[in-house]
Amino acid sequence: MAKSLGSPCRGSLSPEGILREIQITLMECKVCFKKFNTQQRECRPQNLPCGHVLCLECIMALSHPLLRKLECPFCRQLCSVDSTSHCQVLIDLHELLFSPHQSRCSAPSYRSTGGLSSGRSSRFAALHLSTTFGGWGTLVNPTGMAVLGSSGTVVVVHDGDKRVVVFSPQGKKLNSFGHRGQANGDICYPLDVAVTPCGHVVVTDGGGKAVKVFTSRGSHVLTVKESFQLPWGVGIDSSGHILVSDVQAGTLSHIRVDYTRGVTLQCRTVLSDLQHPKAVACCHVSGNTVVMEHLTDDAYPPGRHQQNTRLRVLTKDFHILYQTDSFSLTLQSQLWLNMSGVAFDRHGDVIVTDCSQGMVWRLGNLQDKAVLTPLVGDHLIRPVGVVSLRNTLIILDSGDHAVKMYSPESVSVI
């Protein structure tokens, strides 16, 4: 149900109570009950392919030393140790709550120095929260979002029993599909979603190591497995072809599909030297593609654990056009961006979500020089995805388990 700006979302819990709930329910391993700790390797939270989270120490203790497999202690699914991955959501949350270098109690200071623009972009002037929908229960730990063309229909993947939820532009739930499971029509652990021009829904299933295609009503069309190790980000180019990043293989794949017959025509690797690529976005104005990489932090001194992310913008033929990263942007603007989602606006400029500061930024045309312009900084907890639709920004906020729409004029929708 869509809510107006003032609608309560957290019951009667105080901020301190919410923090205690987070620490108890999210920030400890439910096997050994030790607190997750991002600075100790054995205590870092790890995703199992089934979606449950354990510390690395428990994963190693429960797994067979030779077969490197373990049975999930919660759902009994057989999992490979090699298929586990860092639980970036909890790692980021740990940094947010316990890092001495950050404080959410004070708003970030935006100084007009270097590559930082102090004013709002004229294209997104005075954006206000106009609609929010979803919320805990309707959405559970959402990971990806897409919008169907100019209709404004919003598609979200999350950790609920039915993995895909379709909303109207006003926030009314229209449909849900994709049961939790391993069959072709099921989705084990969804990571991202995209929508084709003809309305097909494309989901990356990390647990099933596959890309799954459905109709907008939820009928299964096709499963593409190929040699994916952990397919993550997904985008659709202007021709309706699928682009998929593989965070473990370090690749970007281009998939051509006959949606009518439900067959794969071609699947080829177009880039193979990426470092932990996740978010993918396609620009229908220029035909360019942007890929977000999450670089290792070995180069940083102990105690500094900001995630360094890199954006690579590619031409239609997948040649690197230009790139930038968090460190380069910090030198320009004196702000450290923990980029979690990326998109193009209707003019072809790059916009990103910043999950640490709860912000959305426009980077402009990176080929000239990145100029950071704050677009949205209110009422966001942990934005992980963004879509630009005309003069509106649609943002997926995993911290609130909600979709939030920002438009030039604030309009409450009941």
N, C-alpha and C positions, 0 to 999 in steps of 0.2 A: 504494500500500500504506500502510495506517495505521501510524504509528510511536508508540512510547512516548516519554515526555519526553526520555529520555537518548539517543535514537538519533542517530548522527552523520549530518549532512546535507551537510557541506562537505569530505569527504575529509580529507586531512592538511594542508591549507593553513593557515598561521598567519593571524591577523587582518591582519598587515601584507601577507601574500601576497594575501589576498582583496582588500584595498584596492588593491594594484597591478593585480590582474586587472580590477577595476571601472574603474580609470582608463584602462587600455589598451583594454579591449573595449567600454566603454560611453560613456566621456566624451570621445570625439573623433570628428570627422566622418571617415568611411571613404572620402571622395573626396579631400579636401585634407589630411587628417590633422592638422588644427588642433584644439586643445582647444576643446570647447564652453565658452562664457563667457556667463553670464546677464546680465552687465552691459554687454556689447557686442551691439547688435542684430543685426549681421551674423553673429555667432558663436553665436546662440541655436539650439538644436536644434529642427527642425521635422519634423512627421510628414507623409509623403506619403500619399495615399489608399491606396496598396498596403501601407502599414505600415512601410516603411523610413524611416530617419531621416537627414537631411542638415542641415548648417548652412544658414542663410538665404542666406549669400553664394553657396554652391554652387548652391542652387536657382535663384537669379536668374541666375547665370552659365550654367547649363545650359538655361534656358528660352528659348523664342522671344520676342523683345521685343514683338511685336505679338499673336501668338496666345496668349501667356502659358501655354504648355504645354511640358512637358519629358518625356523618356523616362527612367524610373527607371534609373539606371546598374547596378542589381543584378538586377531582374526584367524590365526592358524594358517595363513597363506605362506607357502614356501617361497622364500626370497633369496636372491643371490647377493652376497656381500658386494660384488662388483657393480650391482645395480643401485646401490645406495648413493645418496647425494647429500650435500650440505643443505640443511634446512635454513635457507637464507632469510626467511621471514623471522624465525626466532633469533637468528644471529643478529639481524638488524634491530630487532626489538630489544635484545640484550644490550647492544651498544647504546640504544636510545635511553634505556632505563638506568644503566650502570656506568656509562662512560663518564669520567670526570671532566672531559673536554666539552661536553654538550649539556645544555639545560633547556628543556622545553618550557620552563616557566617564563622565560623572556623571549620576546619576539626577535627574529633575526634582524640585524641592521643592514640595510641596503644602501651602501654608500656609492655615490656616483663617481667612481674612480675606475680607471682602466677600461675593461670591457663590460661594465655594468651600467645599464640604463636606469636612471632613477624614476622615470615616468612610466605609466602604463602604456602598452601598445595601443595605437589608435585603432587597430583592427579588433582588439578585444577591450575597448575602453570601458572602464568602470563595471567589470563583471561582478555580478552578485549571485549568491546561491538562490536559485529559483525553485528547484525541485530536488527532493531526495527520496529514494525508494529502495526497497530491499530490507536491510536490517537483519539482525541475528534471527535465524529460524527460516526466513525466506531465502537468505543467502548465508552460507557457512564457509568462511575462509575463501572468498572468491579469488581466483588467480588470473582470469583473463576476460576481456570484454571486446565486443565488436558491434558495429552499428550497420544496419541494412540500408545502404544507399542513402537517398534523400528522405526516406520515409521516417527515419528516426527510431525505428524499431531496434531495441537494445537486446543483445544476446550476451549472457554471462555464463561462465563455467565456474563451478564451485565444488565443495566437498559434501554436498547433500546427497540424499539417496538417489535423486534424479539429478544428474550432473550438469545438465544444460537447462537454463531458464530463459524464457523469452518474455520481454516486457514491451508494452506499448510506450510511445514517447511520453505519455502521462504517468507512467509507472505502474500500470495495471498488468498483472501477471497474465499472459496469454497462453502459455504452454510450458511444459517441462518434459524432458525425455533424457534417455541415456542412463539406464540403471547401473549401479555399481556392480562391476563384474568383469570377467575375462572374455566373454563371447564377443563376436564381431559387432553386434548391436549394443553391447555394453561398453562402459568406460570405467577403467580401473582408477586412474588418477589423472584428471585433466589439468593441463598446465596453461593452455592458451586456446583462443578461438578466433576464427575469421569467418567472414561471410562473403560468398561470391556474388558477382553482379546478378546472377539468376536466382539468388536466394538460398543456395546450399550452405550448410553450416559445416565448417571444417574444424576439427578438434585435435590437438596434440595430446595423446594419451601416454604420459610418462610411464605409468605402471605396465601398460600393454606394449610399450616400445613401438607405437604405431601412430599413424595419422588416420583419423576416421571421418568419413563424410556422411552427412545426413541431409535429408530434406528439411525445410523449415518446420514441418510438422513432426519431425522426429523419426521418419523412416530411414533405416540404414541403407546407404547406397554403396559404400565401398570402404575397405580397409587397406591401407598402404603400409606394408611393413618394411620391405627392402632390407637394409642393414642398419636401421636406426638403433643407436645405443640408448639415448635419452632425448627424444625429440621434444623441443621446448617451445620456441616462438614460432608463430605462423602468420603469414601475410598473403594477400591476394593481389597480383599485379593487374594492370588495366586490361589484360587479355583473359583474365579469369584463371590464370595458372597459379599454382600454390608454391609458396616459398617457405621452407622449414629449416630452422636452426637445430643443431644437435649439440647440446651443451657438453657431452662427454666426448664425442668424436671430433668436435671443433670444426664442424662443417656447415655449409648452407646448401640445401638441395632445392632443385627446381623440378616441380612435378606437373606434368600435363595429364589431364583427366578427361575422359568422355563421360560426362555426368549422366547422359541419357542411357548409355549402356552399362554404366557402372564399372568401367575398366580403366586401368592405368595405361596411358599411351607411352609415357616416357618419365623416367626418374633419373636425374643426373646431378652429380655434385658440381656446383659452380664455384665454391670456395672451400678450401680444406686446411687453411692455416689460421683459423680463428681461435681465440682463447675464451673458452666457456661462453659461447654466444647464446643469448636468450631472446630478448625482444626483437621483433622484426616488423618493419612498416614499409609500405609501398606508396609512392606519390603518383597519383593519377594525372597530375599536371605535367611533370617532367619525365615520368617513367623511372625515376631514380628509386633506389632501395636503401634503407638505413638498417644497420645491424648493430645491436648493443652488445659489447663484450664485457665480461667481468674478469678483470686481470688479477693475477695473484698478488698478494701483498708482501712478498718476501723482501722487497726493496725498502720497506718502511721500518723504522726503528721500533723496538719493543714498546708496547703501550699505545701505539697508534694503529688503529685498525679500521680506518676509513676505507670503504670499498672503492677501489679505483676502477672506473668504468670508461670504456672507449667507444666512441661512435664512429662507424665507418659508413660513408655514403658511397654507393655504387651506381654506375651508369646502367642503362638498359642491358648492356652486354656484360655486366658484372665486373667491370674494371673499377678499381678504386679511384674515386673522384677527389675525395678529401677525407680527412679524419681529424678528430680531436678527442681529448680525454679529460677526466676530472682534474688531473694535475695541471694541465695547460689552462683550463678554465679558472682554476684557483689563482694562477699567476696573473691572470687578467683582472679578476674581479674580487680577489681575497675572500671568496666564499667556496666552501667545499661542497660540491653537489654529489649526493648519493643517488645517481640516476637509476630509476627502476622501470620506467616505461617510456616509449618514444612514439612519435607520430609526426605526420606532416600536416600543416594547415592548408587551406584551399589555395594559398599563394605559393606553396612549395617550401615554406620555411619549416625548420625543425623545431618541435616543441617536446619537452621532456617533463616527466614527473620526478620529484625529489622526495624520496620517502623519509629521509631524516628530518628535513625541515618542514615537511607538509606543504610543499609548494609545487606550482607548475610554472615552468619558465619557457620563454621563447628564445631560441639561440640565433634565430635569423638565418641568413644564407651563409653556411659555414665555409663556402668556397671563398668568400670575401674575408670575413673575420667574424668570429662568434661574438655577438653582443647580447649579454644576458638581460632579458626584460621580464620582470615578474608579472605573471598573468593572473594567478590565483594564489592567495595565501591565507584564506579564511576558512575555518570549519573543515579542514582536512587533517586527518591523523596519519595515515600511511597510504598515500596514493600510489597505485601500482600500474595504472593504465589510463590512457587519455585518447579521446577521439575529438577531432574538430569537425563540427557540422554547422556550416554557415557561420553565424556570429556566436554560436554556442559552443562551450567546451563541456564534454561529457566525461566525467572522471570516475574511475573505479577506485574506491577507498576501502582497502582490505581491513584497515583499522576499525572502521565502522560497519563492515560487511554490507556496504551500501553503494549505490550508484548516485552520483551527485551531478546536477546540471547547473552550469553557471551561464547566465545570459546578461545582456546589458541592463535589463530592468528586472527587479526582484518581483516574482509573481508566485504566490503561495498556491500550491496545488493540493487539494484534499483527496 
